Amino acid sequence: MTGSLRIVRLANFVAPASGGLRTALRELGKGFAAAGHEPVLVVPGERYDDRDTEQGRVITLPGPRLPGTGGYRVLVDKRRVARLLEQLAPDRLEVSDRTTLRWTGTWARRARVPAAMVSHETADGVLRTWGLPEPAARRAADSLNTRTAHTYARVVCTTEFAEREFLRIGARNVVRAPLGVDLEARHPALRDPALRDRHAREDETLLVMCSRLSVEKRPGTALDALESLRRRGRRAVLVVAGEGPLRSRLEQRARERRLPVTFLGHVSDPGLLGALQASADVCLAPGPAETFGLAALEAMACGTPVVASASSALPEVIGAAGAVAADHGDAFADAVDMLLERLEADRREAARARAECFGWGTAVAAFLAAHDAPVPGTARPPVVPEGVA
């Protein structure tokens, strides 16, 4: 198949200013455009907007804010979205929301437009983090995923971990396409001694968590890990970059336990965020439902090893360059101690080397292949990094 394709992408639950989904949408859009295609992104916002950007055309439709989510909005006006899709006349449809936007798969079938659903989280993982018992979460996830797989021509999963819940139900239309990291914008050279001195003394271990502060991310595990480390005698401090509905509760917990935690809120300067990631000794990624973990991969690109939830997809992504832990503070503290036993130069070099397996070029090629869209200069399917295949 040859020629330029109009690839319309719909997404809900995009953080207002940052976040892994926002980053992925931007970088994939840029890659689609660079490959000669016409990406159009439709997202919810406070008011209508339509502009051309480096990631292609971005259309914002008014969508209500979801209470208790820290700013997430959703596209709820089905008629308006359907009219817009008819006007845009896409050659391909890509949807990043398997719940409130699943109806668009039916629209695509009727319009004879090949449509793909991108699985950015595991359904049963999210349901478990919200308190649903594992058997009930699994049953609900299987039901949801069966409908999703039947509705869309393809389901795109970023890791084997994300793919498993679809293979469990016998879905045969699942394809793998990893995400990536900007290896130039995130680099060990961003390490800033002055910034590190601002947050930690020379004899202290600087831990960093870059995460949305919401239930499904389990940010409290990072505070529990800090408390465990200090209880066993390690001088450690924690810097949290991120905003969310749990922030005030976490700040209160840190005060009550007298933990040295600095809450930066949303860090809008990508250079500053990169310098923070590069200056840390260890990055914590406690989210148990992550199907990829872009923030963790960014830290590794900066040369900082990661301790990640063993319940997430991150063990696939970080490989032997990081450490994994059960979902409680003591286990995370054990993993931090284990990483710090390695020579600093070795652990930082290993982290960077692993991140270099995940450039955005590979991710763009894999997503275009999932759309049966031509990829300039390629005659065969893209190679998926080892450990994610």
N, C-alpha and C positions, 0 to 999 in steps of 0.2 A: 504494500500500500504506500502511495506517495502523496505529497501535497500537504499544505498547511491545514491544521485542524483547529476549530474553535472549541476549546476545552473549558466548559463552564464548571466552576467549583462552588459548592455551597457549604457553608460551615456555620455551626452554632457553637456556643460555649467558648468563644475566643476571648481571652483576657483583654481588658481594655487597653493595656499599654505594652504588655510583654507576654512571655510564656512560650512553651514548646510548640503548641499548635500554631500560634501566630508566626513564629520563626519558620516552621516547616512550610506553611502556606506561602510565605514570602519567598523563601529560597527556591521552592519548587516552581512557583510562578515565574521567577527570574529565569530559571533553567528552561522552562517551556518556551518562553519568549525568545531566549537565545537560540533555541533549536528551530526557530522559525514558525512556531505555532502561535495561536491567539488565545492566551489565558484570560478568563474573566472570572473574578472572584466576587461572590455575593455573600455578605455578612450582615448581621444585625448591628444596629447602633442607635444613638439617641435620635438622629434625624436622617433624612434622605441625603445621599451624596453620591456623586458619580464622577470619578476622575481617573486619568491615566497615570500610572505609576511605573516604577522599575519592574514590578512584578506583573505588569499588564493592567487591564482595566479593573478597577475595584468599585463595586456598587454597594452602597450601604442602604439598607431598608430599615425603617423604624421598627424596633423590637423592644418589648418590655424587659425590664431588669428582673432577674430571678431573685427573690428574697433570700438572704442568708448565704449567697454565693460570692459576695465581694465584688460584684460588678458584671457577672455574666449576663448576656442578653440572648434572646432567642427569636427566630423568625416564626411567628405564629399565624400570620395572615396567609393562609394557603392560596387563596384566590390571587392575591397580589404576586406571590412568588410564582405561581403557575403562569400568570399573564406575562411576567418578566421572562420566564423560560421560553415561552412561545415567541416572544419578540426577539430573544437572543438566538434562537434556532441553533442550539449547540450541535456539534458533531460528536462530542463526548460529554458525559456528565460525571462529575466526581463529587461525592458527598462525604463530609466529615461530621456525621452525627447519625448514629444508628437508631435513635429513638424518635425525636420529634420530627425529623426530616425523612423518615423511612418511606413516607408516602410518595416521595419523588421518584422512587424506583418504579412504582406503578405508572407514574406520568411518563417516565422514559420509555417503558415498554410500549405504551400506547403510541408514543411519538416515534417509536423505532429508533431510539437513540441509545447506543451502548452506554451503560451506566456502571460505575464502580463505587462501592462503599469502602471507605478507608477506616480500618479498625484502629483507633488511637488509644483504646483502653480495653481491658477484658471486662466483659459484662459481669461475670461472676465475681471478679476481683473488686469491682466498684461496689457491688451489692454487699459483699462481705465487709468492706470498710464502713458501710453505712449501718452495720449491725445485723444484717440478715444471716441466720445460721447457714453453714456451708451447704448442707443438702438442699435447703430451700433456694439458696443463691444459685446453685448449679442447675436446678430444675427451671428456675425463671430464666437463667442465661441461655439454656438450651432451647427453650421456647422462643425467646427473642432472636437468637442467632439462626434458628431454622427459618423464621419468617424473613430475616435479612437475606440469607443465602438464596432463598427462593425469589426474592423480589429483585435482586440486582444481578446483572450479567456476571460481575466479578466482585469478590471481596479481596481487598488489598490489606495484607498484614505486614508489619514492619520487621517482625522477628518470628522465629519458630514458636516462641512462647505465646505470642498473640494468635498464631495459627492453630494452636492445639485445640482451643475450644470449638473451632469450626470443624476440624477433622474429627472431633469427638462425635459430632452429629452427622458425619458422613458427607459433608459439603465437598463438592468436587470442582467448585469454581473459585478456589482460593489461590491467590498468587502472592509471592513474597517480593517486597520492595523495601529495602532499608532506608532510614533517614540518614542525615549527614551532619557535618560540622564544618564551619568556615575555618579552615586550617591557617589562613592568613590573619584573620581577625582574632583568633584565639591561638596564642603561641607562648611558650615559656619565657620569651623575652619581655613579656608584659610584667614579669615579677618586679615588684616595687618595694624595696627595703623600707622606705619612709612610710608607705601605707601599712606595711606589716607592723612596724614599730608603733603605729597609731593604735592598733588593736591588740597587740600582744607583746610582752616583754621577750627578751632574748631567750630566757629559759622556759618559756611557755610554748605549748603546742597550740597552733592556731587552726581551729576547725571552722569550716564554712558550710552553710547549707543555703543553696539557691533554690527556692521552692515557693510555690503558692501555699499559703497558710490555710489549708482547708482540710476537711476530714479525710478525704481519700488519699491525701499526701502523707498523713501520719507525721506531721512535723514534731509532735511531742516526743517521739522516739529520740530525736537529736538531743533534746534537753535531758532526757533520761540517760543517754550515753555520756553526756558531759558530767552529770552528777556521779555516775558510776566511775568514770575515770578519775575524778577528783577525790572520790572516797578511797580509791586505791593508791592515792599519792601522786598521780600525774598532774602536773600543773598544766591545765588546759583552759582555753577560752573558746567561745563560740560566737561567730558573726552570722546573722541571718539576713539574707537579701531576699525580699519577697513580701507581698502583702496578701491579705485574705481575712476571712471572717473569724479565724481563730487567733488573730494577733493579740488582742487584749487579754484573752485567757492565757496565752503562752507567756505574755509579759508578767502577768500576775503570778504564774507558777514560778518564773525565774526569780521574782522578788521574794516570794515566800521561802524558796529553797536557797536563797542567796547565791544564785548561780551567775557567773560572769558572762552574760549574754548581751550582745549588742544587736538591736533590731534596727536595720537600716530602712525598712520599708521597701517600696519599689525603687530600684536603681535604674534611672532612665538613661544614664550615660553608659553605652556598651563598653567603652574603653575602661571606665572605672570598674565595671563588673568583671571584665577580663583580668584587670590588674588584681582585683580581690581574689579571683579564682587562682591566679598564678602565684600569689603570695602566700596562700594557705599551705598548711602541711598535709591536710586531708580534707576531702569534701565528703559530706554525708548525704546520702540519697535514700531516705527511709520509706519512700512511697511503695507500698506492696502491690499496687495495681498498674505500675508503669509498664507499657509495652515497648518502650525504647529508652527514654531518659535523655533528652537533649542537653539539659543543664549539666548532667553528670559527664556526658561526652565532651562538652565544652571545657569543663574543668580538666579532663584528661588531656585535651589538646593543649592546655596551658601547662602541662607537666605535673599536674596534681592528682595523685591516686584517689580512688573513690571507694568508700564502703557503702554497699548497696543492699537493699532488702533481698534476701534469698527467695522471697515469694514473687518477685517481679521478673521482668525480662532482662534486667541489667546484668545478671551473671553472664548471659550470652554476649552482651555488648562489651563489657569491660575485660572479659577473659581473665588471664593470669596477671594482668596489670593492676588489678585492684583486689578487693576482698568482699565477701558476702557474709551476711549475718541474719540470724533469725530476727523476728520483728519485736525485739525488746532491747532496752537500753544496755543491759549487761553484755549481750551478744555483740552489739555494735561497738561497745568499749573494747571487748576482746579483739575484734577485728582491727580497730584503730591501733591497739598495741602491737598486733602482729605486723601491720604495715610499717610502723615506725621502727621495727627491729631491722628492717632492710636499710642498706646504705641509701642516703638521700639521693645521690646521683643516680643510682640504679633504679629506684622506684619512680623517679621523675622521668627518666629516659624511657622506661617501660610504658608509662602512662601515655606519653606523647606518641610513641611508636604504635600503640594500639589505636589511638585516635586517628592516625594517618590512614587507617584502613577504611575510614568512613567519610570520604570527601563528598560534597554535594553533587559532583558530576556523576558519580556512580548512582546516587539516589535518583537524580533526574532521569537518567537512562532507564532505570528499573521501573519508575512510574510511567514513563512514556511507553515502555514495552507492555505494561499492564493495560494501557489504553490502545494497544496495537497502533501506536503512533510512530511515525518514522523518527529515528534518532540519527542526526547527521554523523557521518563517518563511522557508523557501526554496521557490521554485516552479521553479527550474532548477538544473542542475548547478553546483557551486562553480567559481569561477574559479581556475585554477592560476597561480601567479606567473610572470611573463615570465622566460624562461630555463630554466624547469623543464618547460614545456609541450612 
